[in-house]
């Protein structure tokens, strides 16, 4: 079933490009916040990244988040500049949304609060709820951002919009303990209807991305809002406390195989919308992503690539995205800075240079 709303020509080109990569022998590599948050970068305007400083190339896909609209990870005007510069350098953009809990902060939008699950937020922001007007004001910011991101040819930059991710977990206010399956679907549809129907946004593709693993098609589709509202079937799945033979790659590829079958049936694109190595080291300090040293699987990136390209589901994802490098103790991509070179840098450089991986530029405006 086709998507419900009209798409811009640039968005159609993006979707065609993603489809082409999904049937190619290359996977687009991505990282969250790579263009404006990093450990080794001196400029936060989309021209530098830890990835580019290490390998010579930006990620092919760069994630940004609505958190940057109101100051948590930047400001909207700055983020627009970041997106424009990334576009000029041939990176694709995906927009995630760690939406605040709208029951907090009165008329203002509370700081980082998607993980505050009290207040019945998900029901109260729907039409008829006392927080609906406030929620619509937030969606207006997303529409404004989409309209401000203009490329060098004067056209709106196409992006992948990924709202309400990891909806089958309990760590966000839109999770399964706080909204029933039907309530979640209604919220997802209402959000897209408002942005693309009422506000006329035509440069956002939409990704649906529950948390992994998933055991079968029924489980994956349990909270799926419908083919009319989704372009990309995604999955968020991290390797927690990695060690050789932990079974993560097998669970990951099995889940991607399930999604690949669904995508073929529905005419959708598949992606690994979040993944990465999470050491979760509590003995030597808490490191959510890679540990600064002493990682248990130092060839994780090349091993990951070898594993996912052995199955149809893994080898046919259009892109994969790892999380952000927030600091030298909270990072997902190995980096080199000053005299420090992370112990997994060489493995990542090998991964990035593998012919099965595509880095930026994905396209060239001079063509």
C-alpha positions in Angstrom: 0.0 0.0 0.0 1.3 3.4 -0.9 2.0 6.1 1.6 -1.0 8.3 2.5 0.4 11.7 1.6 2.1 13.4 -1.4 5.9 13.4 -1.4 8.3 16.0 -2.8 10.4 15.1 -5.8 13.5 15.2 -3.5 11.9 12.8 -1.1 11.0 10.4 -3.9 14.7 10.5 -4.9 15.8 9.7 -1.3 13.4 6.7 -1.2 14.6 5.5 -4.6 18.2 5.8 -3.4 17.5 3.9 -0.2 15.8 1.2 -2.3 18.8 1.0 -4.6 21.1 0.5 -1.6 18.8 -2.1 -0.1 19.4 -4.3 -3.2 23.0 -3.4 -3.7 26.1 -5.0 -2.2 26.7 -2.0 0.1 25.2 -0.8 3.3 25.1 2.9 4.2 26.8 3.6 7.5 25.3 6.1 9.9 25.9 7.8 13.2 23.7 9.9 15.4 24.7 13.6 15.9 27.9 13.1 14.0 27.9 16.5 12.4 27.7 18.6 15.5 28.6 16.5 18.6 31.9 14.7 18.9 35.1 14.3 20.9 37.7 15.2 18.3 35.8 17.9 16.4 36.6 21.7 16.5 33.5 22.8 14.5 29.9 21.9 15.4 28.4 23.0 12.1 28.3 19.8 10.1 31.6 20.1 8.5 33.5 17.9 10.9 32.9 14.5 12.6 34.8 12.0 14.7 34.2 9.6 11.8 35.6 12.0 9.2 38.6 12.9 11.3 39.4 9.1 11.7 38.5 7.8 8.2 38.5 10.9 6.0 34.7 10.5 5.3 31.5 11.6 7.1 29.0 8.8 7.7 26.7 8.3 4.8 23.7 8.8 7.1 23.7 11.3 10.0 21.1 11.3 12.7 19.8 14.5 14.4 17.1 14.8 17.0 14.3 17.2 17.9 16.1 17.6 21.2 18.2 20.2 19.3 15.2 22.5 18.7 15.1 23.8 22.2 18.7 23.7 23.5 19.3 20.2 24.8 21.6 19.3 22.0 21.8 22.6 20.3 19.3 25.1 18.9 17.1 24.9 15.8 18.8 27.5 13.7 22.2 25.9 14.4 20.8 22.4 13.5 19.5 23.8 10.2 23.0 24.9 9.4 24.3 21.4 10.4 21.8 19.7 8.1 22.6 22.0 5.2 26.3 21.4 5.5 25.9 17.7 5.8 23.7 17.7 2.7 26.4 19.6 0.8 28.9 16.9 1.8 26.6 14.1 0.5 25.2 12.7 3.8 21.6 11.6 4.2 19.7 12.9 7.3 17.5 11.0 9.7 15.5 12.9 12.4 14.7 11.1 15.6 12.5 12.5 18.3 13.1 12.1 22.0 9.9 14.1 22.7 9.5 15.7 26.1 6.9 14.5 28.6 4.2 17.1 27.7 2.6 16.8 31.2 5.7 18.6 32.6 6.8 22.3 32.5 3.4 24.0 32.3 3.2 25.9 29.0 6.9 25.4 28.3 8.5 22.3 27.0 10.4 20.5 29.7 14.1 19.6 29.2 15.1 15.9 28.5 12.1 13.9 29.7 11.0 11.2 27.3 12.1 8.7 30.1 9.7 10.3 32.6 6.7 8.1 32.3 4.3 9.6 34.7 1.5 12.0 33.8 -0.5 9.9 31.3 1.2 12.0 28.6 0.4 9.8 25.6 -3.4 10.0 26.1 -3.6 13.6 27.1 -1.8 14.9 23.9 -4.4 13.4 21.6 -7.4 15.4 20.3 -9.8 16.2 23.2 -7.0 15.9 25.7 -5.8 18.9 27.8 -2.3 18.7 26.3 -3.3 18.5 22.7 -2.6 22.2 21.9 0.8 21.9 23.5 1.6 18.8 21.5 0.5 20.5 18.3 2.9 23.4 19.1 5.7 20.9 19.3 4.7 19.3 16.0 4.7 22.8 14.5 8.4 23.0 15.4 9.1 19.8 13.5 7.2 21.3 10.5 9.1 24.5 10.7 12.4 22.7 10.9 11.5 20.6 7.8 10.7 23.7 5.9 13.9 25.5 6.9 16.3 22.8 5.7 16.9 23.9 2.1 19.6 22.5 -0.1 21.9 24.4 -2.5 19.4 24.1 -5.3 16.7 25.8 -3.2 14.8 22.6 -2.6 13.7 21.2 0.8 16.1 18.6 2.1 14.5 15.1 2.3 14.9 13.4 5.7 13.9 10.2 7.4 11.6 11.0 10.4 11.7 8.3 13.2 9.1 9.1 15.9 8.2 7.0 19.0 11.1 4.6 18.6 11.5 1.5 20.8 7.8 1.6 21.5 7.7 -2.0 22.7 9.9 -1.1 25.7 9.0 0.6 28.9 11.7 3.3 29.1 9.8 6.1 27.2 6.3 7.5 27.9 5.0 6.1 24.6 6.1 2.5 25.6 3.9 -0.5 26.0 3.1 -0.1 29.7 1.8 3.5 29.2 -0.1 3.2 25.9 -2.0 0.1 24.6 -1.2 -1.1 21.1 -4.2 0.6 19.6 -3.5 3.9 21.5 0.1 3.9 20.3 -1.0 3.3 16.7 -3.5 6.1 17.0 -0.8 8.5 18.3 1.5 7.6 15.5 -1.1 8.1 12.9 -2.3 11.3 14.4 1.2 12.7 14.4 1.8 11.9 10.7 -1.7 13.2 9.8 -1.0 16.5 11.5 2.4 17.0 10.0 1.8 15.8 6.5 -2.0 16.4 6.2 -2.6 19.6 8.2 0.8 21.2 8.0 1.7 19.9 4.5 5.2 18.6 5.2 6.3 16.7 2.1 10.0 16.1 2.7 9.9 13.5 5.5 9.9 9.8 5.0 8.7 7.8 8.0 10.5 5.0 9.9 8.9 2.6 12.4 11.5 1.1 14.8 10.6 -1.1 17.7 13.4 -2.5 20.0 14.9 -5.9 19.2 15.1 -8.7 19.2 11.8 -9.8 17.6 10.8 -13.5 17.3 8.3 -13.4 14.5 6.2 -11.2 12.2 3.3 -10.9 14.6 5.6 -9.5 17.4 7.1 -7.0 15.0 3.7 -5.8 13.8 2.1 -5.7 17.2 2.2 -1.9 17.4 2.7 -1.2 13.7 0.6 1.9 12.6 0.0 0.7 9.1 1.5 0.7 5.6 -0.1 4.1 4.8 2.1 5.7 7.5 5.4 4.0 7.2 8.2 3.9 4.5 11.0 2.1 6.4 10.8 -0.9 8.6 13.5 -0.4 11.2 14.9 -2.1 14.3 16.8 -0.8 17.3 19.0 -3.5 18.7 22.2 -3.1 20.7 24.9 -5.6 21.7 24.9 -5.3 25.5 28.0 -6.5 27.3 29.5 -8.1 24.2 31.7 -11.2 24.3 32.7 -13.7 21.7 29.9 -16.2 21.1 27.3 -14.3 23.0 24.7 -15.0 20.3 24.0 -11.3 19.5 24.8 -11.6 15.8 22.6 -14.6 15.4 19.6 -12.9 17.2 20.2 -9.7 15.1 20.3 -11.5 11.8 17.3 -13.6 12.7 15.3 -10.4 13.4 16.4 -8.7 10.3 15.4 -11.8 8.2 11.9 -11.5 9.7 11.7 -7.8 8.8 13.1 -8.4 5.3 10.3 -10.8 4.5 7.7 -8.3 5.8 9.4 -5.5 3.7 9.1 -7.5 0.6 5.5 -8.2 1.2 4.7 -4.6 1.9 7.0 -2.9 -0.6 9.0 -1.2 2.2 12.7 -0.5 2.9 14.5 -2.0 5.9 17.1 -0.5 8.1 19.0 -1.1 11.4 17.9 2.2 12.8 20.0 2.0 16.0 22.8 -0.5 16.9 26.2 -0.6 18.5 28.5 -2.0 21.1 27.3 -1.2 24.7 30.0 -2.3 27.2 27.8 -1.2 30.1 30.9 -1.5 32.3 30.0 -1.0 35.9 33.2 -2.2 37.5 35.6 0.4 36.0 33.1 3.2 35.7 29.8 3.3 33.8 30.4 3.3 30.0 27.2 3.1 28.1 28.8 2.6 24.7 32.4 1.7 24.1 34.7 1.6 27.1 37.8 3.9 26.8 39.9 0.7 27.0 39.6 -3.0 27.9 36.7 -3.7 25.5 36.1 -7.4 25.3 35.5 -7.6 21.5 38.0 -5.3 19.8 37.1 -6.4 16.3 33.4 -5.9 16.8 32.8 -3.7 13.8 34.4 -6.0 11.2 32.8 -9.0 12.9 29.4 -7.3 12.8 29.8 -6.7 9.1 30.8 -10.2 8.4 27.8 -11.5 10.4 25.0 -9.4 8.9 26.1 -9.9 5.3 25.7 -13.7 5.6 21.8 -13.5 5.6 19.3 -11.9 3.2 17.8 -9.7 6.0 21.2 -8.3 7.1 22.7 -7.8 3.7 19.5 -6.0 2.4 19.2 -3.3 5.0 19.6 0.1 3.4 21.5 1.6 6.3 22.7 1.0 9.8 23.2 3.7 12.5 25.2 3.7 15.7 24.7 6.2 18.5 26.5 9.4 19.3 29.9 10.4 20.6 28.8 12.7 23.4 32.1 12.6 25.4 35.3 10.6 25.9 33.4 8.4 28.3 30.1 8.1 26.4 30.8 7.2 22.8 29.8 4.6 20.2 32.4 5.2 17.5 36.1 4.9 18.3 38.0 8.1 17.9 41.5 9.6 17.9 42.2 12.9 19.6 45.5 14.3 20.5 47.8 11.5 21.8 44.8 9.2 22.4 43.8 6.6 19.8 41.1 4.2 20.9 41.9 0.5 20.8 39.2 -0.2 18.2 40.1 2.6 15.7 42.0 0.2 13.4 39.0 -2.2 13.3 36.6 0.7 12.5 38.9 2.0 9.8 38.9 -1.5 8.2 35.1 -1.6 8.6 34.6 1.8 7.0 36.9 0.9 4.1 35.3 -2.4 3.4 33.6 -2.4 -0.1 30.4 -3.6 1.6 30.1 -0.3 3.5 29.3 3.1 2.0 30.4 6.3 3.6 29.6 9.9 2.4 29.3 11.2 -0.2 26.2 9.3 -1.2 25.4 11.7 -4.0 27.2 14.6 -5.7 25.5 17.9 -6.5 27.8 18.3 -9.5 26.3 15.3 -11.3 
